[in-house]
Amino acid sequence: MTEHVAPNYSREEHIRALIEQISAYIEQFHHGSVELVSIEGEIIKVRLGGACSECELSTQTLQGWVAGTIRQFFPDAIVIAAE
């Protein structure tokens, strides 16, 4: 029997995958998106797109949903909107 060994993904790969999962949900149910722009130390810059880019609740989406999800796995992460 072969022992299962979990893949050794980098921190950036984990964050990118989380953002892709969040974006897939936002696209399906809210017609918006979230895109990873950059990771610089603990600062993660993202851009909301689609319906989220003009939505008056975009700040809550960014901080509550995107940042909240990322901080569950990376507690020191600081998620900000890219200019």
CYANA upper distance limits for C-alpha pairs under 8 A (distance plus 0.5 A):
  9 TYR  CA     13 GLU  CA      6.45
  9 TYR  CA     14 HIS  CA      7.06
 10 SER  CA     14 HIS  CA      6.85
 11 ARG  CA     15 ILE  CA      6.76
 12 GLU  CA     16 ARG  CA      6.50
 12 GLU  CA     39 ILE  CA      7.88
 13 GLU  CA     17 ALA  CA      6.59
 14 HIS  CA     18 LEU  CA      6.73
 15 ILE  CA     19 ILE  CA      6.73
 15 ILE  CA     70 ILE  CA      7.58
 16 ARG  CA     20 GLU  CA      6.68
 16 ARG  CA     36 LEU  CA      7.25
 17 ALA  CA     21 GLN  CA      6.74
 18 LEU  CA     22 ILE  CA      6.74
 18 LEU  CA     69 THR  CA      8.46
 18 LEU  CA     70 ILE  CA      7.48
 19 ILE  CA     23 SER  CA      6.45
 19 ILE  CA     34 VAL  CA      7.36
 19 ILE  CA     35 GLU  CA      7.52
 19 ILE  CA     36 LEU  CA      7.32
 19 ILE  CA     66 VAL  CA      7.90
 19 ILE  CA     70 ILE  CA      8.47
 20 GLU  CA     24 ALA  CA      6.60
 20 GLU  CA     34 VAL  CA      8.16
 20 GLU  CA     35 GLU  CA      8.11
 21 GLN  CA     25 TYR  CA      6.99
 22 ILE  CA     26 ILE  CA      6.74
 22 ILE  CA     34 VAL  CA      7.83
 22 ILE  CA     66 VAL  CA      7.46
 23 SER  CA     27 GLU  CA      6.41
 23 SER  CA     32 GLY  CA      8.08
 23 SER  CA     33 SER  CA      5.39
 23 SER  CA     34 VAL  CA      5.51
 23 SER  CA     35 GLU  CA      7.83
 24 ALA  CA     28 GLN  CA      6.68
 24 ALA  CA     33 SER  CA      7.84
 25 TYR  CA     29 PHE  CA      6.61
 25 TYR  CA     30 HIS  CA      8.32
 26 ILE  CA     30 HIS  CA      5.57
 26 ILE  CA     31 HIS  CA      6.77
 26 ILE  CA     32 GLY  CA      5.97
 26 ILE  CA     33 SER  CA      6.20
 26 ILE  CA     34 VAL  CA      8.24
 27 GLU  CA     31 HIS  CA      4.92
 27 GLU  CA     32 GLY  CA      5.32
 27 GLU  CA     33 SER  CA      5.90
 30 HIS  CA     51 ALA  CA      7.53
 30 HIS  CA     52 CYS  CA      8.35
 31 HIS  CA     50 GLY  CA      6.72
 31 HIS  CA     51 ALA  CA      6.01
 31 HIS  CA     52 CYS  CA      8.12
 32 GLY  CA     48 LEU  CA      7.71
 32 GLY  CA     49 GLY  CA      6.02
 32 GLY  CA     50 GLY  CA      4.64
 32 GLY  CA     51 ALA  CA      4.95
 32 GLY  CA     52 CYS  CA      5.34
 32 GLY  CA     53 SER  CA      7.96
 33 SER  CA     48 LEU  CA      6.11
 33 SER  CA     49 GLY  CA      5.34
 33 SER  CA     50 GLY  CA      6.30
 33 SER  CA     51 ALA  CA      8.15
 33 SER  CA     52 CYS  CA      7.19
 34 VAL  CA     46 VAL  CA      7.06
 34 VAL  CA     47 ARG  CA      6.12
 34 VAL  CA     48 LEU  CA      4.97
 34 VAL  CA     49 GLY  CA      6.52
 35 GLU  CA     46 VAL  CA      5.89
 35 GLU  CA     47 ARG  CA      5.64
 35 GLU  CA     48 LEU  CA      6.91
 35 GLU  CA     49 GLY  CA      8.09
 36 LEU  CA     44 ILE  CA      8.14
 36 LEU  CA     45 LYS  CA      6.82
 36 LEU  CA     46 VAL  CA      5.06
 36 LEU  CA     47 ARG  CA      7.10
 37 VAL  CA     44 ILE  CA      8.20
 37 VAL  CA     45 LYS  CA      5.81
 37 VAL  CA     46 VAL  CA      5.54
 37 VAL  CA     47 ARG  CA      7.14
 37 VAL  CA     82 ALA  CA      7.42
 38 SER  CA     44 ILE  CA      6.43
 38 SER  CA     45 LYS  CA      5.69
 38 SER  CA     46 VAL  CA      7.58
 39 ILE  CA     43 ILE  CA      6.34
 39 ILE  CA     44 ILE  CA      5.07
 39 ILE  CA     45 LYS  CA      6.84
 40 GLU  CA     44 ILE  CA      6.96
 42 GLU  CA     76 ASP  CA      6.92
 42 GLU  CA     77 ALA  CA      5.31
 42 GLU  CA     78 ILE  CA      6.34
 43 ILE  CA     77 ALA  CA      6.58
 43 ILE  CA     78 ILE  CA      5.29
 43 ILE  CA     79 VAL  CA      6.46
 43 ILE  CA     80 ILE  CA      7.74
 44 ILE  CA     77 ALA  CA      7.41
 44 ILE  CA     78 ILE  CA      6.50
 44 ILE  CA     79 VAL  CA      5.29
 44 ILE  CA     80 ILE  CA      6.77
 45 LYS  CA     79 VAL  CA      6.43
 45 LYS  CA     80 ILE  CA      5.55
 45 LYS  CA     81 ALA  CA      6.06
 45 LYS  CA     82 ALA  CA      5.74
 46 VAL  CA     79 VAL  CA      7.76
 46 VAL  CA     80 ILE  CA      6.88
 46 VAL  CA     81 ALA  CA      5.69
 46 VAL  CA     82 ALA  CA      5.95
 47 ARG  CA     81 ALA  CA      6.18
 47 ARG  CA     82 ALA  CA      5.97
 47 ARG  CA     83 GLU  CA      8.47
 48 LEU  CA     52 CYS  CA      6.20
 48 LEU  CA     53 SER  CA      5.79
 48 LEU  CA     58 SER  CA      8.12
 48 LEU  CA     62 LEU  CA      8.27
 48 LEU  CA     81 ALA  CA      8.13
 49 GLY  CA     53 SER  CA      5.11
 50 GLY  CA     54 GLU  CA      8.42
 51 ALA  CA     55 CYS  CA      6.85
 52 CYS  CA     57 LEU  CA      8.32
 52 CYS  CA     58 SER  CA      6.22
 53 SER  CA     58 SER  CA      7.38
 54 GLU  CA     58 SER  CA      7.96
 57 LEU  CA     61 THR  CA      6.78
 58 SER  CA     62 LEU  CA      6.50
 59 THR  CA     63 GLN  CA      6.58
 59 THR  CA     64 GLY  CA      8.50
 60 GLN  CA     64 GLY  CA      5.73
 60 GLN  CA     65 TRP  CA      7.67
 61 THR  CA     65 TRP  CA      5.53
 61 THR  CA     66 VAL  CA      6.91
 62 LEU  CA     66 VAL  CA      5.54
 62 LEU  CA     67 ALA  CA      6.59
 62 LEU  CA     79 VAL  CA      8.30
 62 LEU  CA     80 ILE  CA      8.18
 62 LEU  CA     81 ALA  CA      8.02
 63 GLN  CA     67 ALA  CA      5.37
 63 GLN  CA     68 GLY  CA      6.83
 63 GLN  CA     79 VAL  CA      7.80
 64 GLY  CA     68 GLY  CA      5.63
 64 GLY  CA     69 THR  CA      8.38
 65 TRP  CA     69 THR  CA      6.42
 66 VAL  CA     70 ILE  CA      6.82
 66 VAL  CA     79 VAL  CA      8.34
 67 ALA  CA     71 ARG  CA      6.48
 67 ALA  CA     77 ALA  CA      8.40
 67 ALA  CA     78 ILE  CA      7.83
 67 ALA  CA     79 VAL  CA      5.92
 68 GLY  CA     72 GLN  CA      6.94
 69 THR  CA     73 PHE  CA      7.81
 70 ILE  CA     74 PHE  CA      6.39
 70 ILE  CA     75 PRO  CA      8.09
 70 ILE  CA     77 ALA  CA      7.73
 71 ARG  CA     75 PRO  CA      4.78
 71 ARG  CA     76 ASP  CA      7.30
 71 ARG  CA     77 ALA  CA      6.43
